[in-house]
């Protein structure tokens, strides 16, 4: 691997990247990591004779890293949308249909009864139609959050018909049954092209459209699984689905393939309400917020560099139709470093975290063993409000968080 050529590609990748995120250490690392994955895709386009300007990445306010070692080591960040034309890249990006389900509960059972029902689901799995779904609420950052509606914002008091007072539950889970297949669906149809990064796999458009139909079926299963968990725990007659959006999946948007990693499409409508409503969560002790999505991101919020870059790369019309909204705050590294630099050694990637002016440094290859937490609402929601990505409708008090 030619390190000079690699560095040139990494630099080129950064000119295909747009960011409206918090400017902390984690977001800087996320962009360094994502420049590797993006450079791989750009290199695929160059080697296959396609236009690399048809590739870009958009980071939202929660731009962050993933603790998924495989995705991180592949050069993929989080809190972003990866947009391509002509090809999909599921084996690089690993979609999984993960999302939040928010439900009103009209009759909350006592905690001991709830624990009995949880035990059955964990032991026997989740009944989803004629299938049995894997129990995954204990995995990673998945959870069940029992909530109480604290308030509706004044301008949205008319939402009372959709958001009655009382108890709610937020369920964070994914499908778990098609994990491998979502990344390697019909492997024989992938095009494999040798690049300076090794052989990169892309799924061409005709097969890609088929793949999206397959993903849609898996996504629906994932949504139904969240609903089935709610029904099993609280009773079908006691729940109303307010919102059930996916924040990690592959879609065809504006005739382009868009992989959303932790970002909602702010115009989607899910659940039993005819409104684009989206839960945004941060940690076990913070409020859960419900936002109504808005068309975004307005060019008045683009920097001069972004405007120039989008014109040079012909990305302007694409960026006007992305419509981003975060599902949470993302991970946050607890280190007093401010700068990030990508290092290449023996064909492997490392990241140097440092303080200016380079008084203290740390070199890492991934983040799985590092100390981390989650960003809070005060770090992300002001960015959402400032950029007019959505409007806050309600906030919920966490009563009981379950990871079981």
N, C-alpha and C positions, 0 to 999 in steps of 0.2 A: 504494500500500500504506500503510495507516494504521499508523504506528509504535507508537502507543499500544496499538492492538488487537493488534499483533504481540507487543509486550512482555507483555501480559496473557496471551496464548496460551502464550508461552514459560514464564511463571511457572506457568500451569496444568499444562503438560507436566511440570514438575518434581515436581508432586504425584502424577503417575502413574508415577514412577520409583523403583525400589528398588535399593539398591546394597549389595553385600557385597564390596567390593574394597579394594585398597590405597589409601591416601589420599595419593597423590603428585600431582605436577603433571599427569602424563599422564591419570590417571583423572579429575581435575577437568576437564580439557579435554574428555575423552571425554563427560562428562555434559553439558557446555555444548553440544557439537556435537549430541549425541543429542536434546537438548531441542528442537532445530530440527526434526529429522525427526519426532519424536513430536508436536510441535505441529501439523505438517502433517496427520498422520493424525487427530488430535483435531479439527482444523478441518474435515476431510472428514466426520467423523461428525456434527458439529454442523450443517453445511450440508445434509447428507442426511437429517436428522431421526432419526439413530440415537443410541444412548446412548454418549457418549464414555467412560464409565466402563468400557466393554468394551475399553479400550486401556491397555496398560501395558508397561514395559520393566524387565527385571531384569538388573543387572550382576553378574557373577561376580568371583572374586578377580583375574582378569587384565583387568579393565575397562580399555580402552585406546582409542587412535585407530587408524584405518586410514590407510595411505599411498596407498590407492586414491583418486585425486583426484576421480573422479566420485562415489564413495560419500561421501567426506568433504564435498564441496561440496553434496551433497544433504541433509546434516545427519544422518549416520549414524555412530555409534560402533562399537566392536568389543568382544569379550568380553562379549556381552550376548544376551539373548533378547527379541525383540519379539513381544508376544502380542496378538492381536486376535480379535474375534468378528465374524462375518458377512462380512468382507472380508479379502482378502490384498492385499499391496502389493509385488509382485515388482519393478516398475519403479523403486521407490524403494530397495529393500533389496538387490537383485542377488544372489540365491542362486547358488552355482556347484558345489556337491557336492564341495568340497575336503575332504580327510581324510588321516589317517595309516594306513599299513599296516605292521604289525610282524610279521616272519617269522623263525622259527628256520631257520638254514642248517646242514645237516648236513655239508656238504663245501664249504668256502669256496675259490673259485678264486684263483689268484695274481693280483696287481693288473694285470699286463700283459694277461692273458686277459680280465679284467673290463673293461679299457679298450677292448679290441677289440670286445667285445659292446656296450658303451656307444656306441661310434662307429656301429655298425650301427643301433641304435635311434634315435639322433639323426638319422641320414641317411634311414632308411626309415620311421620312425614305429613305433608300438607295435601289434603284432597283437592285437586284442581281438575274439575270435570271427571274424566275417566282416568286421569293420571294421578300419580302421587309425587308431589314436589319435595325436593330436599329442604330440610330445615336449615336456614343459614343466618338466623338472626344473631347468633353468637359470633359470626365471622367478621373479621376486619372492623370496619366502623358501622356495621349494620346494627339496628336497634329497634325496639318498640318504645315509643315515648307517650305516656299518658299525659294529657294536657287539659288545661282549663282555659276557655276563652276569657282573656282579660278585658279586651276592648276592641271596638271597631274605631277606625279613624273617623273623625267628624264628617268628612266629605263622603264617607262610604257607609253612613248609618243605614242607608236604604238596602244594604246587603243583609239586613237582619233576616230576610226571608230565606237566604241561602246559608247564613251562618247564625243559627240560633244560639242562645247562651247555653252554658253547661260544659259537658265533657267531650273531649276529642281524643283521637289517637293518631299518631304519625308512625307509619311502618316503613322502614328502610330495608329493602331486600332486592335480590336479583333472581334470575331464573335457575341458575346453577346446573341445570340438566344438559344444556347444549354448549357448555363453556368451550370445549375443544373444537367442536364443529363450527362455532361462530368465527373462530380464527382461521380454520383450515377447511372450510366448506368447498367441496369439489376441487381438491388440490390439483387434479389433472387439467383444470381450466385456467390455472394461474399462468401468467407469462413470467418467466424467470430470466432476468437480464443481469449480466456481469457488469458491475460498477466498481469504482475505487473502494467502495465499502463492502465488496463481496457481492454475492448474488442476491438481488432484491426481487421480491415477488409482487406482482400487480395483477388484479383481476380486471380484465377488459370490460368495456361498457355493457355489451350484450349479456355476458355472464353476471356482471355487476347488478344489472336490473333484476335478474333472477334472484341474486343474493339478497337484494333489498326486500323482495317478497318473502323470502325465507326469514330474514331478520324480523319483519313485521309480525310474522306468526309467533316467533319466539318472544318478541316484545309484548304481544297480547297475552301470551302465557304468563309472562312475568307480572303484568298488571293484574291478571286474574288470580295469580298466586297471592299477591298482597291483599286482594279483596277476600280471598278464601281464608287467609289468616285472621282478618278482621271478623269475618262471619263466625269462624270457629271459636274465637275468644269472647265475642260480645253478643252473638246471636244475629242472624241475618235480619230479623225484624227490628233490630236496635241500631243499625248503622246506616248512614247516608254518606256516599262518597262525595267529598267536596272537590278533591283534586287527586289525580294519580299519574303525574307526568314522569317520563323517563329522562334521566340526565346523562345517560351514557349509551349512545347508539348511533347507527349509520342511517342516513336519510338522503333522499334526492330533494334538494332545495334549489330553486331557481336554475334547474337543469344542471346542477352540479352535485357531486357526491360530497356530503358533509358528515364527518364523524365528530359528534359532540362528546367531549370528555369532561363531564361535570358542568356543562352549560345547557340550560333550557333554550328552546326556541320560544321566545317571549310571546308568540302569537298562538301557540297550541291551545286547544281546548280539550280538557279531560274531565272525567268524573261526571257527576249528575248535574253540574252547573254549566250553563251555556256561556261561560266566561273563561278567559285565559288566566287562571289562578295558579300560583306556584308557591309551595312551602320553601322557606329558606331557613336552614338550621345551622348551628355553630358548635355547641358542645352540650354536655349533659345539664349544665346549670344556667344556660342562657335562654331567653325567650325564643320561641319559634315564631317566625313572621310569615304572613301570607301577603304576597304581592300580586297585583294585577299587571300582566305584561303589557308593554307598549312597543310600537314599532320603533326600532333604533338601528344603528347608532347615528345620530344626526351629524352631518358634516361640520356643524359649528363646534363640535367637540374634538375634531381632528386637529392634530398639530400641523405646523407647516411642513415638517419632515414627512408626516403621514400623507398629507395631500400630494406632495411632490412624488413620493414613492408610489402611491396608488396610481398616479397618472403615468409614470414611467413604466410600470408593470401592467397597466391596463386592469387594475383591480377595483377601480372606483365603483362601478355598478355592482360588483360582487359584494363589497363591503356595505353598501347601502341596503342590502337585503339579508344580512346575516341574522339580526335580531337576537341579541344575547341577554341572558339573565343568569346569575350564579345560583346554584342550589345550596351553597354554604360558603364558608370562609376559606376552606382549604387548610392544609397542614402549615405549621409555622415552625421553623427551626429556631431553637433557643441558643443562639451563639452570637457574640458581639462582633460579627464580621459584616462587612459592607460591600465587598467586591468579590466577583466570581470570575475565574479564568479557566478555560478548557485546556487541558494538557493531553498530549498524545504520546504514548510510550509503548513500544513493542506492540503496535496495532491495537492498543486498548485506550479507553478514554478515562481520564481522571479530572477532578474539579478541585481547583485551589481556591479556598475561601480565605480572604485576607482582610486585615484592617488597613486603612490608609494611615500613614504612608508605608504599608507593608511591614509593620512592626511585628505582627503575629499572623501565622498562616496555619491552615489545616488542609491536607490533601485527602480527598475521599474518592471512592469509586462508586458507591451507592449510599443511600441514606438509611438503610434498614436498622443500623445499630445506633443511630444518632438520637439525641434527645430532641423531642418535638412536642408540640401541642397543636391547638387549633386557633386560627384567627377568630377574633370576636366580632360582634356586630358593629362596634364602633370603628373597626378598620375597613369593613367592606360596604356596609349599607350607605355611608355618606357618598361613596363612589357611585353606587347604584342611583341614588337620588340626584347627584350632581349631573350625571350623564343622561338622566331621564330614561333609564332602562325599564322602569316600572314604577308603580305607585303602591305604597303600603296600604293594605286594606284592614289588616287585623294583626294582633299579636296574642300569643298563647303562653301561659305560664306552665313550665314543666312540673308535673306532680310526681311522676315515677318513671324512671328510665329502666328498661329491662333489656339485658343482654344475656340470653339464656340458650 
